[in-house]
Amino acid sequence: MAEHLDKITYQNDFPLLGSSPISQYFIMKEIAKFGIKVILSGQGADDYLGGYMHSYYRLYAQLISDYKFGKLINEAIHHSKYQNLNFKQKFKFV
């Protein structure tokens, strides 16, 4: 694995935040042995669709920066209901 780490990091195109890109690299490498060029893996959907709280923190920061406090409150309420979170759980970083 160590001999592939530079290539894995380069192909990932941003710093590795966990071990998933490493295992995915080796899975894709095995799949390529069968001549398969494209697969659908579902990776990245959480990032793209806002499945992580850090996505919402950035949205909230932008709304605060833009003085859109009404929209901030609406977004926070909607997301809290959707995720079944109370206020304290939602803002546990504070």
Gaussian input, Z-matrix of N, CA and C with variables (Angstrom, degrees):
# hf/3-21g

backbone

0 1
 N
 C     1     B1
 C     2     B2     1     A1
 N     3     B3     2     A2     1     D1
 C     4     B4     3     A3     2     D2
 C     5     B5     4     A4     3     D3
 N     6     B6     5     A5     4     D4
 C     7     B7     6     A6     5     D5
 C     8     B8     7     A7     6     D6
 N     9     B9     8     A8     7     D7
 C    10    B10     9     A9     8     D8
 C    11    B11    10    A10     9     D9
 N    12    B12    11    A11    10    D10
 C    13    B13    12    A12    11    D11
 C    14    B14    13    A13    12    D12
 N    15    B15    14    A14    13    D13
 C    16    B16    15    A15    14    D14
 C    17    B17    16    A16    15    D15
 N    18    B18    17    A17    16    D16
 C    19    B19    18    A18    17    D17
 C    20    B20    19    A19    18    D18
 N    21    B21    20    A20    19    D19
 C    22    B22    21    A21    20    D20
 C    23    B23    22    A22    21    D21
 N    24    B24    23    A23    22    D22
 C    25    B25    24    A24    23    D23
 C    26    B26    25    A25    24    D24
 N    27    B27    26    A26    25    D25
 C    28    B28    27    A27    26    D26
 C    29    B29    28    A28    27    D27
 N    30    B30    29    A29    28    D28
 C    31    B31    30    A30    29    D29
 C    32    B32    31    A31    30    D30
 N    33    B33    32    A32    31    D31
 C    34    B34    33    A33    32    D32
 C    35    B35    34    A34    33    D33
 N    36    B36    35    A35    34    D34
 C    37    B37    36    A36    35    D35
 C    38    B38    37    A37    36    D36
 N    39    B39    38    A38    37    D37
 C    40    B40    39    A39    38    D38
 C    41    B41    40    A40    39    D39
 N    42    B42    41    A41    40    D40
 C    43    B43    42    A42    41    D41
 C    44    B44    43    A43    42    D42
 N    45    B45    44    A44    43    D43
 C    46    B46    45    A45    44    D44
 C    47    B47    46    A46    45    D45
 N    48    B48    47    A47    46    D46
 C    49    B49    48    A48    47    D47
 C    50    B50    49    A49    48    D48
 N    51    B51    50    A50    49    D49
 C    52    B52    51    A51    50    D50
 C    53    B53    52    A52    51    D51
 N    54    B54    53    A53    52    D52
 C    55    B55    54    A54    53    D53
 C    56    B56    55    A55    54    D54
 N    57    B57    56    A56    55    D55
 C    58    B58    57    A57    56    D56
 C    59    B59    58    A58    57    D57
 N    60    B60    59    A59    58    D58
 C    61    B61    60    A60    59    D59
 C    62    B62    61    A61    60    D60
 N    63    B63    62    A62    61    D61
 C    64    B64    63    A63    62    D62
 C    65    B65    64    A64    63    D63
 N    66    B66    65    A65    64    D64
 C    67    B67    66    A66    65    D65
 C    68    B68    67    A67    66    D66
 N    69    B69    68    A68    67    D67
 C    70    B70    69    A69    68    D68
 C    71    B71    70    A70    69    D69
 N    72    B72    71    A71    70    D70
 C    73    B73    72    A72    71    D71
 C    74    B74    73    A73    72    D72
 N    75    B75    74    A74    73    D73
 C    76    B76    75    A75    74    D74
 C    77    B77    76    A76    75    D75
 N    78    B78    77    A77    76    D76
 C    79    B79    78    A78    77    D77
 C    80    B80    79    A79    78    D78
 N    81    B81    80    A80    79    D79
 C    82    B82    81    A81    80    D80
 C    83    B83    82    A82    81    D81
 N    84    B84    83    A83    82    D82
 C    85    B85    84    A84    83    D83
 C    86    B86    85    A85    84    D84
 N    87    B87    86    A86    85    D85
 C    88    B88    87    A87    86    D86
 C    89    B89    88    A88    87    D87
 N    90    B90    89    A89    88    D88
 C    91    B91    90    A90    89    D89
 C    92    B92    91    A91    90    D90
 N    93    B93    92    A92    91    D91
 C    94    B94    93    A93    92    D92
 C    95    B95    94    A94    93    D93
 N    96    B96    95    A95    94    D94
 C    97    B97    96    A96    95    D95
 C    98    B98    97    A97    96    D96
 N    99    B99    98    A98    97    D97
 C   100   B100    99    A99    98    D98
 C   101   B101   100   A100    99    D99
 N   102   B102   101   A101   100   D100
 C   103   B103   102   A102   101   D101
 C   104   B104   103   A103   102   D102
 N   105   B105   104   A104   103   D103
 C   106   B106   105   A105   104   D104
 C   107   B107   106   A106   105   D105
 N   108   B108   107   A107   106   D106
 C   109   B109   108   A108   107   D107
 C   110   B110   109   A109   108   D108
 N   111   B111   110   A110   109   D109
 C   112   B112   111   A111   110   D110
 C   113   B113   112   A112   111   D111
 N   114   B114   113   A113   112   D112
 C   115   B115   114   A114   113   D113
 C   116   B116   115   A115   114   D114
 N   117   B117   116   A116   115   D115
 C   118   B118   117   A117   116   D116
 C   119   B119   118   A118   117   D117
 N   120   B120   119   A119   118   D118
 C   121   B121   120   A120   119   D119
 C   122   B122   121   A121   120   D120
 N   123   B123   122   A122   121   D121
 C   124   B124   123   A123   122   D122
 C   125   B125   124   A124   123   D123
 N   126   B126   125   A125   124   D124
 C   127   B127   126   A126   125   D125
 C   128   B128   127   A127   126   D126
 N   129   B129   128   A128   127   D127
 C   130   B130   129   A129   128   D128
 C   131   B131   130   A130   129   D129
 N   132   B132   131   A131   130   D130
 C   133   B133   132   A132   131   D131
 C   134   B134   133   A133   132   D132
 N   135   B135   134   A134   133   D133
 C   136   B136   135   A135   134   D134
 C   137   B137   136   A136   135   D135
 N   138   B138   137   A137   136   D136
 C   139   B139   138   A138   137   D137
 C   140   B140   139   A139   138   D138
 N   141   B141   140   A140   139   D139
 C   142   B142   141   A141   140   D140
 C   143   B143   142   A142   141   D141
 N   144   B144   143   A143   142   D142
 C   145   B145   144   A144   143   D143
 C   146   B146   145   A145   144   D144
 N   147   B147   146   A146   145   D145
 C   148   B148   147   A147   146   D146
 C   149   B149   148   A148   147   D147
 N   150   B150   149   A149   148   D148
 C   151   B151   150   A150   149   D149
 C   152   B152   151   A151   150   D150
 N   153   B153   152   A152   151   D151
 C   154   B154   153   A153   152   D152
 C   155   B155   154   A154   153   D153
 N   156   B156   155   A155   154   D154
 C   157   B157   156   A156   155   D155
 C   158   B158   157   A157   156   D156
 N   159   B159   158   A158   157   D157
 C   160   B160   159   A159   158   D158
 C   161   B161   160   A160   159   D159
 N   162   B162   161   A161   160   D160
 C   163   B163   162   A162   161   D161
 C   164   B164   163   A163   162   D162
 N   165   B165   164   A164   163   D163
 C   166   B166   165   A165   164   D164
 C   167   B167   166   A166   165   D165
 N   168   B168   167   A167   166   D166
 C   169   B169   168   A168   167   D167
 C   170   B170   169   A169   168   D168
 N   171   B171   170   A170   169   D169
 C   172   B172   171   A171   170   D170
 C   173   B173   172   A172   171   D171
 N   174   B174   173   A173   172   D172
 C   175   B175   174   A174   173   D173
 C   176   B176   175   A175   174   D174
 N   177   B177   176   A176   175   D175
 C   178   B178   177   A177   176   D176
 C   179   B179   178   A178   177   D177
 N   180   B180   179   A179   178   D178
 C   181   B181   180   A180   179   D179
 C   182   B182   181   A181   180   D180
 N   183   B183   182   A182   181   D181
 C   184   B184   183   A183   182   D182
 C   185   B185   184   A184   183   D183
 N   186   B186   185   A185   184   D184
 C   187   B187   186   A186   185   D185
 C   188   B188   187   A187   186   D186
 N   189   B189   188   A188   187   D187
 C   190   B190   189   A189   188   D188
 C   191   B191   190   A190   189   D189
 N   192   B192   191   A191   190   D190
 C   193   B193   192   A192   191   D191
 C   194   B194   193   A193   192   D192
 N   195   B195   194   A194   193   D193
 C   196   B196   195   A195   194   D194
 C   197   B197   196   A196   195   D195
 N   198   B198   197   A197   196   D196
 C   199   B199   198   A198   197   D197
 C   200   B200   199   A199   198   D198
 N   201   B201   200   A200   199   D199
 C   202   B202   201   A201   200   D200
 C   203   B203   202   A202   201   D201
 N   204   B204   203   A203   202   D202
 C   205   B205   204   A204   203   D203
 C   206   B206   205   A205   204   D204
 N   207   B207   206   A206   205   D205
 C   208   B208   207   A207   206   D206
 C   209   B209   208   A208   207   D207
 N   210   B210   209   A209   208   D208
 C   211   B211   210   A210   209   D209
 C   212   B212   211   A211   210   D210
 N   213   B213   212   A212   211   D211
 C   214   B214   213   A213   212   D212
 C   215   B215   214   A214   213   D213
 N   216   B216   215   A215   214   D214
 C   217   B217   216   A216   215   D215
 C   218   B218   217   A217   216   D216
 N   219   B219   218   A218   217   D217
 C   220   B220   219   A219   218   D218
 C   221   B221   220   A220   219   D219
 N   222   B222   221   A221   220   D220
 C   223   B223   222   A222   221   D221
 C   224   B224   223   A223   222   D222
 N   225   B225   224   A224   223   D223
 C   226   B226   225   A225   224   D224
 C   227   B227   226   A226   225   D225
 N   228   B228   227   A227   226   D226
 C   229   B229   228   A228   227   D227
 C   230   B230   229   A229   228   D228
 N   231   B231   230   A230   229   D229
 C   232   B232   231   A231   230   D230
 C   233   B233   232   A232   231   D231
 N   234   B234   233   A233   232   D232
 C   235   B235   234   A234   233   D233
 C   236   B236   235   A235   234   D234
 N   237   B237   236   A236   235   D235
 C   238   B238   237   A237   236   D236
 C   239   B239   238   A238   237   D237
 N   240   B240   239   A239   238   D238
 C   241   B241   240   A240   239   D239
 C   242   B242   241   A241   240   D240
 N   243   B243   242   A242   241   D241
 C   244   B244   243   A243   242   D242
 C   245   B245   244   A244   243   D243
 N   246   B246   245   A245   244   D244
 C   247   B247   246   A246   245   D245
 C   248   B248   247   A247   246   D246
 N   249   B249   248   A248   247   D247
 C   250   B250   249   A249   248   D248
 C   251   B251   250   A250   249   D249
 N   252   B252   251   A251   250   D250
 C   253   B253   252   A252   251   D251
 C   254   B254   253   A253   252   D252
 N   255   B255   254   A254   253   D253
 C   256   B256   255   A255   254   D254
 C   257   B257   256   A256   255   D255
 N   258   B258   257   A257   256   D256
 C   259   B259   258   A258   257   D257
 C   260   B260   259   A259   258   D258
 N   261   B261   260   A260   259   D259
 C   262   B262   261   A261   260   D260
 C   263   B263   262   A262   261   D261
 N   264   B264   263   A263   262   D262
 C   265   B265   264   A264   263   D263
 C   266   B266   265   A265   264   D264
 N   267   B267   266   A266   265   D265
 C   268   B268   267   A267   266   D266
 C   269   B269   268   A268   267   D267
 N   270   B270   269   A269   268   D268
 C   271   B271   270   A270   269   D269
 C   272   B272   271   A271   270   D270
 N   273   B273   272   A272   271   D271
 C   274   B274   273   A273   272   D272
 C   275   B275   274   A274   273   D273
 N   276   B276   275   A275   274   D274
 C   277   B277   276   A276   275   D275
 C   278   B278   277   A277   276   D276
 N   279   B279   278   A278   277   D277
 C   280   B280   279   A279   278   D278
 C   281   B281   280   A280   279   D279

   B1=1.4329
   B2=1.5269
   B3=1.3056
   B4=1.4629
   B5=1.5226
   B6=1.3209
   B7=1.4685
   B8=1.5296
   B9=1.3121
   B10=1.4669
   B11=1.5254
   B12=1.3059
   B13=1.4677
   B14=1.5265
   B15=1.3272
   B16=1.4658
   B17=1.5244
   B18=1.3235
   B19=1.4645
   B20=1.5345
   B21=1.3209
   B22=1.4654
   B23=1.5229
   B24=1.3121
   B25=1.4606
   B26=1.5215
   B27=1.3234
   B28=1.4642
   B29=1.5255
   B30=1.3218
   B31=1.4648
   B32=1.5244
   B33=1.3062
   B34=1.4595
   B35=1.5274
   B36=1.3265
   B37=1.4659
   B38=1.5287
   B39=1.3066
   B40=1.4605
   B41=1.5166
   B42=1.3198
   B43=1.4760
   B44=1.5299
   B45=1.3069
   B46=1.4623
   B47=1.5227
   B48=1.3159
   B49=1.4599
   B50=1.5227
   B51=1.3066
   B52=1.4549
   B53=1.5165
   B54=1.3149
   B55=1.4601
   B56=1.5276
   B57=1.3201
   B58=1.4701
   B59=1.5262
   B60=1.3429
   B61=1.4663
   B62=1.5307
   B63=1.3084
   B64=1.4639
   B65=1.5168
   B66=1.3223
   B67=1.4645
   B68=1.5258
   B69=1.3269
   B70=1.4602
   B71=1.5268
   B72=1.3074
   B73=1.4593
   B74=1.5236
   B75=1.3220
   B76=1.4657
   B77=1.5268
   B78=1.3181
   B79=1.4667
   B80=1.5229
   B81=1.3340
   B82=1.4647
   B83=1.5228
   B84=1.2978
   B85=1.4760
   B86=1.5287
   B87=1.3120
   B88=1.4776
   B89=1.5271
   B90=1.3117
   B91=1.4632
   B92=1.5210
   B93=1.3293
   B94=1.4702
   B95=1.5261
   B96=1.3233
   B97=1.4734
   B98=1.5223
   B99=1.3281
   B100=1.4621
   B101=1.5312
   B102=1.3349
   B103=1.4552
   B104=1.5147
   B105=1.3014
   B106=1.4657
   B107=1.5239
   B108=1.3187
   B109=1.4696
   B110=1.5243
   B111=1.3236
   B112=1.4666
   B113=1.5181
   B114=1.3242
   B115=1.4645
   B116=1.5213
   B117=1.2957
   B118=1.4587
   B119=1.5230
   B120=1.3311
   B121=1.4582
   B122=1.5214
   B123=1.3153
   B124=1.4610
   B125=1.5163
   B126=1.3186
   B127=1.4641
   B128=1.5209
   B129=1.3221
   B130=1.4498
   B131=1.5172
   B132=1.3233
   B133=1.4679
   B134=1.5297
   B135=1.3167
   B136=1.4677
   B137=1.5238
   B138=1.3254
   B139=1.4641
   B140=1.5177
   B141=1.3154
   B142=1.4607
   B143=1.5245
   B144=1.3064
   B145=1.4566
   B146=1.5308
   B147=1.3201
   B148=1.4584
   B149=1.5098
   B150=1.3044
   B151=1.4594
   B152=1.5180
   B153=1.3080
   B154=1.4613
   B155=1.5187
   B156=1.3246
   B157=1.4621
   B158=1.5208
   B159=1.3329
   B160=1.4644
   B161=1.5293
   B162=1.3214
   B163=1.4661
   B164=1.5208
   B165=1.3144
   B166=1.4634
   B167=1.5162
   B168=1.3157
   B169=1.4603
   B170=1.5256
   B171=1.3319
   B172=1.4690
   B173=1.5321
   B174=1.3316
   B175=1.4649
   B176=1.5221
   B177=1.3143
   B178=1.4625
   B179=1.5268
   B180=1.3105
   B181=1.4733
   B182=1.5239
   B183=1.3361
   B184=1.4590
   B185=1.5314
   B186=1.3210
   B187=1.4663
   B188=1.5240
   B189=1.3203
   B190=1.4724
   B191=1.5246
   B192=1.3268
   B193=1.4610
   B194=1.5269
   B195=1.3375
   B196=1.4638
   B197=1.5311
   B198=1.3383
   B199=1.4705
   B200=1.5263
   B201=1.3313
   B202=1.4665
   B203=1.5268
   B204=1.3329
   B205=1.4620
   B206=1.5311
   B207=1.3256
   B208=1.4625
   B209=1.5221
   B210=1.3326
   B211=1.4584
   B212=1.5266
   B213=1.3269
   B214=1.4633
   B215=1.5317
   B216=1.3137
   B217=1.4685
   B218=1.5277
   B219=1.3389
   B220=1.4645
   B221=1.5238
   B222=1.3135
   B223=1.4695
   B224=1.5257
   B225=1.3191
   B226=1.4659
   B227=1.5311
   B228=1.3303
   B229=1.4663
   B230=1.5226
   B231=1.3351
   B232=1.4658
   B233=1.5278
   B234=1.3241
   B235=1.4650
   B236=1.5237
   B237=1.3132
   B238=1.4676
   B239=1.5205
   B240=1.3340
   B241=1.4614
   B242=1.5212
   B243=1.3309
   B244=1.4667
   B245=1.5281
   B246=1.3291
   B247=1.4611
   B248=1.5238
   B249=1.3231
   B250=1.4612
   B251=1.5282
   B252=1.3240
   B253=1.4635
   B254=1.5191
   B255=1.3245
   B256=1.4518
   B257=1.5309
   B258=1.3218
   B259=1.4624
   B260=1.5228
   B261=1.3226
   B262=1.4642
   B263=1.5401
   B264=1.3284
   B265=1.4634
   B266=1.5299
   B267=1.3037
   B268=1.4640
   B269=1.5146
   B270=1.3055
   B271=1.4590
   B272=1.5283
   B273=1.3134
   B274=1.4626
   B275=1.5165
   B276=1.3337
   B277=1.4450
   B278=1.5177
   B279=1.3466
   B280=1.4672
   B281=1.5050
   A1=110.50
   A2=117.93
   A3=121.23
   A4=111.86
   A5=117.23
   A6=119.13
   A7=112.22
   A8=118.09
   A9=122.38
   A10=112.86
   A11=118.59
   A12=121.89
   A13=113.06
   A14=118.50
   A15=120.40
   A16=110.96
   A17=116.77
   A18=120.80
   A19=110.83
   A20=116.64
   A21=120.48
   A22=110.03
   A23=116.85
   A24=121.41
   A25=110.70
   A26=116.98
   A27=121.27
   A28=110.77
   A29=116.82
   A30=120.43
   A31=112.13
   A32=117.37
   A33=120.79
   A34=110.66
   A35=116.63
   A36=124.77
   A37=114.36
   A38=118.36
   A39=122.63
   A40=107.25
   A41=118.26
   A42=119.90
   A43=112.31
   A44=115.44
   A45=120.61
   A46=109.05
   A47=115.66
   A48=120.64
   A49=112.12
   A50=116.55
   A51=121.73
   A52=109.19
   A53=116.42
   A54=120.41
   A55=113.21
   A56=118.50
   A57=121.06
   A58=113.66
   A59=119.44
   A60=118.16
   A61=113.10
   A62=116.95
   A63=120.20
   A64=110.28
   A65=116.90
   A66=119.40
   A67=110.64
   A68=117.43
   A69=120.71
   A70=111.28
   A71=116.67
   A72=121.19
   A73=110.30
   A74=116.83
   A75=120.11
   A76=111.95
   A77=117.66
   A78=120.41
   A79=109.65
   A80=116.67
   A81=120.24
   A82=111.39
   A83=116.40
   A84=121.42
   A85=109.91
   A86=117.78
   A87=121.68
   A88=110.88
   A89=116.62
   A90=120.96
   A91=110.43
   A92=116.97
   A93=121.85
   A94=111.84
   A95=117.83
   A96=121.19
   A97=111.74
   A98=117.56
   A99=122.26
   A100=111.84
   A101=116.04
   A102=120.76
   A103=114.15
   A104=116.90
   A105=120.92
   A106=108.33
   A107=115.75
   A108=121.39
   A109=113.03
   A110=116.87
   A111=120.71
   A112=109.29
   A113=116.21
   A114=120.90
   A115=108.35
   A116=115.99
   A117=121.40
   A118=107.22
   A119=116.07
   A120=119.26
   A121=112.98
   A122=117.75
   A123=120.42
   A124=113.07
   A125=117.20
   A126=119.79
   A127=109.66
   A128=115.90
   A129=121.73
   A130=114.28
   A131=117.92
   A132=119.47
   A133=111.12
   A134=117.87
   A135=120.00
   A136=110.90
   A137=115.67
   A138=119.12
   A139=110.71
   A140=116.24
   A141=121.85
   A142=112.43
   A143=117.02
   A144=120.92
   A145=113.59
   A146=117.70
   A147=120.79
   A148=113.84
   A149=117.44
   A150=121.35
   A151=114.53
   A152=117.22
   A153=120.99
   A154=109.73
   A155=116.56
   A156=119.76
   A157=111.92
   A158=118.78
   A159=118.93
   A160=111.36
   A161=117.72
   A162=120.20
   A163=110.17
   A164=116.19
   A165=120.16
   A166=111.49
   A167=118.08
   A168=119.95
   A169=110.13
   A170=116.42
   A171=119.61
   A172=110.48
   A173=116.45
   A174=120.06
   A175=110.03
   A176=116.71
   A177=120.69
   A178=110.82
   A179=117.05
   A180=120.70
   A181=110.46
   A182=116.74
   A183=119.95
   A184=111.06
   A185=116.65
   A186=119.70
   A187=111.35
   A188=116.92
   A189=120.52
   A190=109.72
   A191=116.39
   A192=121.45
   A193=111.62
   A194=116.22
   A195=121.78
   A196=112.83
   A197=116.97
   A198=123.03
   A199=112.02
   A200=116.89
   A201=121.59
   A202=109.12
   A203=114.58
   A204=120.14
   A205=112.74
   A206=117.84
   A207=120.62
   A208=111.06
   A209=116.46
   A210=121.00
   A211=110.32
   A212=117.10
   A213=121.61
   A214=110.24
   A215=116.54
   A216=120.48
   A217=110.38
   A218=116.93
   A219=120.22
   A220=111.90
   A221=116.93
   A222=121.03
   A223=110.50
   A224=117.23
   A225=121.38
   A226=110.95
   A227=116.94
   A228=120.46
   A229=110.60
   A230=116.35
   A231=120.14
   A232=111.16
   A233=116.20
   A234=119.35
   A235=111.34
   A236=117.53
   A237=121.01
   A238=111.22
   A239=116.49
   A240=120.42
   A241=110.92
   A242=116.02
   A243=121.67
   A244=111.11
   A245=116.23
   A246=121.25
   A247=112.40
   A248=117.60
   A249=122.62
   A250=111.22
   A251=115.66
   A252=122.23
   A253=109.85
   A254=116.18
   A255=117.70
   A256=107.96
   A257=116.96
   A258=121.08
   A259=112.20
   A260=117.01
   A261=120.93
   A262=110.90
   A263=117.16
   A264=120.68
   A265=110.37
   A266=116.90
   A267=121.49
   A268=111.69
   A269=116.70
   A270=120.52
   A271=110.75
   A272=116.91
   A273=121.01
   A274=113.09
   A275=118.14
   A276=120.88
   A277=112.41
   A278=117.55
   A279=121.87
   A280=110.02
   D1=-40.73
   D2=-176.23
   D3=-59.16
   D4=-35.22
   D5=-178.68
   D6=-71.36
   D7=-16.36
   D8=-179.99
   D9=-99.65
   D10=-7.67
   D11=-171.31
   D12=-60.08
   D13=-41.40
   D14=178.74
   D15=-61.11
   D16=-43.77
   D17=-179.60
   D18=-67.63
   D19=-40.03
   D20=178.90
   D21=-61.75
   D22=-46.24
   D23=-179.83
   D24=-63.80
   D25=-43.12
   D26=179.27
   D27=-61.60
   D28=-47.57
   D29=-177.33
   D30=-71.13
   D31=-25.36
   D32=177.53
   D33=-69.99
   D34=-29.53
   D35=174.90
   D36=70.28
   D37=9.71
   D38=169.30
   D39=-159.87
   D40=161.23
   D41=-175.87
   D42=-55.16
   D43=141.91
   D44=178.64
   D45=-69.43
   D46=128.27
   D47=-179.13
   D48=-104.34
   D49=1.32
   D50=-179.19
   D51=-176.77
   D52=-169.95
   D53=-176.56
   D54=-91.56
   D55=-10.55
   D56=-177.66
   D57=-55.51
   D58=-45.93
   D59=179.85
   D60=-61.18
   D61=-28.61
   D62=179.43
   D63=-69.76
   D64=-48.66
   D65=179.41
   D66=-66.24
   D67=-37.52
   D68=178.00
   D69=-62.77
   D70=-39.44
   D71=178.22
   D72=-56.89
   D73=-47.95
   D74=-177.50
   D75=-70.51
   D76=-33.64
   D77=175.55
   D78=-65.06
   D79=-46.08
   D80=179.38
   D81=-63.61
   D82=-35.92
   D83=177.91
   D84=-62.97
   D85=-41.37
   D86=177.99
   D87=-67.71
   D88=-41.95
   D89=179.54
   D90=-61.86
   D91=-39.61
   D92=-179.31
   D93=-61.23
   D94=-26.62
   D95=178.83
   D96=-61.76
   D97=-20.77
   D98=179.98
   D99=-95.22
   D100=9.45
   D101=178.59
   D102=79.97
   D103=9.59
   D104=-179.95
   D105=-83.01
   D106=125.95
   D107=-176.32
   D108=-98.99
   D109=-29.19
   D110=-175.17
   D111=-135.38
   D112=134.48
   D113=172.92
   D114=-136.19
   D115=158.13
   D116=174.31
   D117=-103.27
   D118=117.84
   D119=-175.50
   D120=-110.10
   D121=-21.22
   D122=-176.37
   D123=83.50
   D124=0.61
   D125=179.15
   D126=-69.04
   D127=139.77
   D128=176.91
   D129=95.77
   D130=-9.67
   D131=-178.08
   D132=-62.86
   D133=-39.57
   D134=179.10
   D135=-62.13
   D136=-41.48
   D137=178.94
   D138=-64.71
   D139=-47.46
   D140=-175.40
   D141=-68.94
   D142=-37.33
   D143=-175.08
   D144=-97.39
   D145=10.08
   D146=175.54
   D147=74.31
   D148=38.28
   D149=-177.60
   D150=-82.39
   D151=-2.31
   D152=-179.76
   D153=-115.79
   D154=144.08
   D155=-179.28
   D156=-60.42
   D157=-33.24
   D158=-179.24
   D159=-61.84
   D160=-24.36
   D161=174.75
   D162=-65.62
   D163=-40.11
   D164=-179.49
   D165=-73.88
   D166=-34.49
   D167=178.59
   D168=-60.44
   D169=-39.86
   D170=178.15
   D171=-66.12
   D172=-42.35
   D173=177.33
   D174=-60.45
   D175=-47.27
   D176=-179.01
   D177=-61.42
   D178=-42.02
   D179=179.26
   D180=-61.90
   D181=-40.79
   D182=178.83
   D183=-65.49
   D184=-41.95
   D185=178.90
   D186=-64.07
   D187=-38.81
   D188=176.33
   D189=-64.61
   D190=-44.71
   D191=179.65
   D192=-60.46
   D193=-34.45
   D194=-179.71
   D195=-89.02
   D196=5.19
   D197=-179.61
   D198=58.69
   D199=34.79
   D200=178.96
   D201=-102.23
   D202=66.96
   D203=-173.29
   D204=-69.90
   D205=-34.32
   D206=176.84
   D207=-62.74
   D208=-44.70
   D209=178.04
   D210=-66.10
   D211=-37.76
   D212=177.27
   D213=-58.79
   D214=-47.57
   D215=-179.18
   D216=-64.08
   D217=-43.80
   D218=178.60
   D219=-61.49
   D220=-44.16
   D221=178.96
   D222=-62.58
   D223=-45.26
   D224=-178.68
   D225=-63.66
   D226=-42.38
   D227=179.12
   D228=-65.12
   D229=-47.26
   D230=-179.36
   D231=-60.44
   D232=-46.51
   D233=-178.62
   D234=-66.27
   D235=-38.77
   D236=178.66
   D237=-61.58
   D238=-42.91
   D239=178.06
   D240=-65.73
   D241=-43.22
   D242=-178.46
   D243=-62.24
   D244=-40.81
   D245=-178.14
   D246=-92.87
   D247=-0.83
   D248=-178.92
   D249=57.75
   D250=47.55
   D251=-179.59
   D252=-111.55
   D253=143.50
   D254=170.42
   D255=-88.44
   D256=172.14
   D257=-174.71
   D258=-57.73
   D259=-43.56
   D260=-177.93
   D261=-63.67
   D262=-41.56
   D263=178.74
   D264=-65.41
   D265=-39.46
   D266=-176.84
   D267=-65.00
   D268=-39.27
   D269=-176.74
   D270=-112.55
   D271=44.69
   D272=-176.81
   D273=-68.05
   D274=-14.61
   D275=179.46
   D276=-73.62
   D277=-16.37
   D278=-177.43
   D279=-77.51

